[in-house]
Amino acid sequence: MSKRITFGAAVIVAAMNVSAASAGGFTYGDADIYILLEDGRVVTRDSATFVDPNRKYDKKPGLPGLSPALDGREFSDSYWVPSLAAKIGITDEFSCAATYTVSFGGASDNRGVMDSRGKLKESFTTDEYGLTCAYHMPVGPGRLSLIGGVFYSDFNYDLSAMTFVAPGVLSPMKVDLGDGDFGWRAGVAYDIPEIAFRTSLVYRSGTSYSADGDARFTNLGMAVPAAGWGELPQSIELKVQSGIAEDWLAFGALKWTDWSVMDRLHLRFGPSDFYNEYHWRDGITVTGGVAHSFNETFAGFASVTWDRGVSTGWDLYGDTVAFAVGTNIKDKFGGELQLTAAAAWLAPEQETQYGPLSASSQSSWGYGLRAQYKISF
């Protein structure tokens, strides 16, 4: 089997990550811990992913006399997912990597129109900073790697809404909350470089948040304490790839995400309690694809990802099918540039829990673009 196939093998990181960024739930990005398996004493791999989910209402009732219906409007915001990773091989057997990404997030924007729950715009993100290490040992024809590490997740939540401050009197309200939590990951990987075989199984723990901040009523010139609490999920992911013919490689992944911990986000503004209701089911994400090395400097790949929707009638997070294509180009400086594009089909979804105020979403197409650069020393 040609040695070029090992070059083509590396493209699957981009294929899986750009598809995951448009998956269900609040998934944004995965920390690039797989840089620990790359050759080289010092390796850096950095990327930026742009995603436009293009989620659109089909029906979205307003409040009679207060807000119009939002039928047919797009309600999702586009977003960027950065990923930074740097690996240092401390010895031939032991290496560590520092990583940064935005692991979870969500954003909705009604473009200045109040919805039936008073919201104008709502978003949150979790910035993840991690340190992960691997111990490598020869086993059979390949190498076994034991992986473990910790991460810190910085949670930030923002809400713009209209709320009643007296009977019949509405006021704009802005809420800012923040908190952080530590988590951990552990896994195992096995490589046989001669046939471009690699498989890995990695567990990532969940995190819990008790965020605090303030709610500002701009028309009244006052602020009150605010708080929010909830959980984000644990996950387990299996990845596998293997050379299947001269310069050809097949790859796949299966990921379980414990989205059922997202029953609700509990919010408190002053003395009043509110809830974002989710009551999600667990998520399943399946990816499959092929890569081909055309020559020593150029490779391409294609993949398809199916993500099972998590909605149970409380919101509009349905099934997603994403198609990705990309290229990997080696430069004369020893680096590798990867460019990936993905299109994601979002299945229509129906709320059932809000009676006459229940909304529905259209089937629609979103897209993602990703640029990544790796260099080894």
PyMOL commands that set and color helices and strands:
alter all, ss='L'
color gray80, all
select helices_A, chain A and resi 4-9+12-20+33-37+193-195+259-261+355-357
alter helices_A, ss='H'
color red, helices_A
select strands_A, chain A and resi 42-52+57-59+79-89+94-109+119-139+142-166+169-192+197-204+207-217+222-232+235-245+248-257+264-269+272-277+283-293+298-307+320-330+335-346+349-350+360-361+364-376
alter strands_A, ss='S'
color yellow, strands_A
deselect
rebuild
show_as cartoon
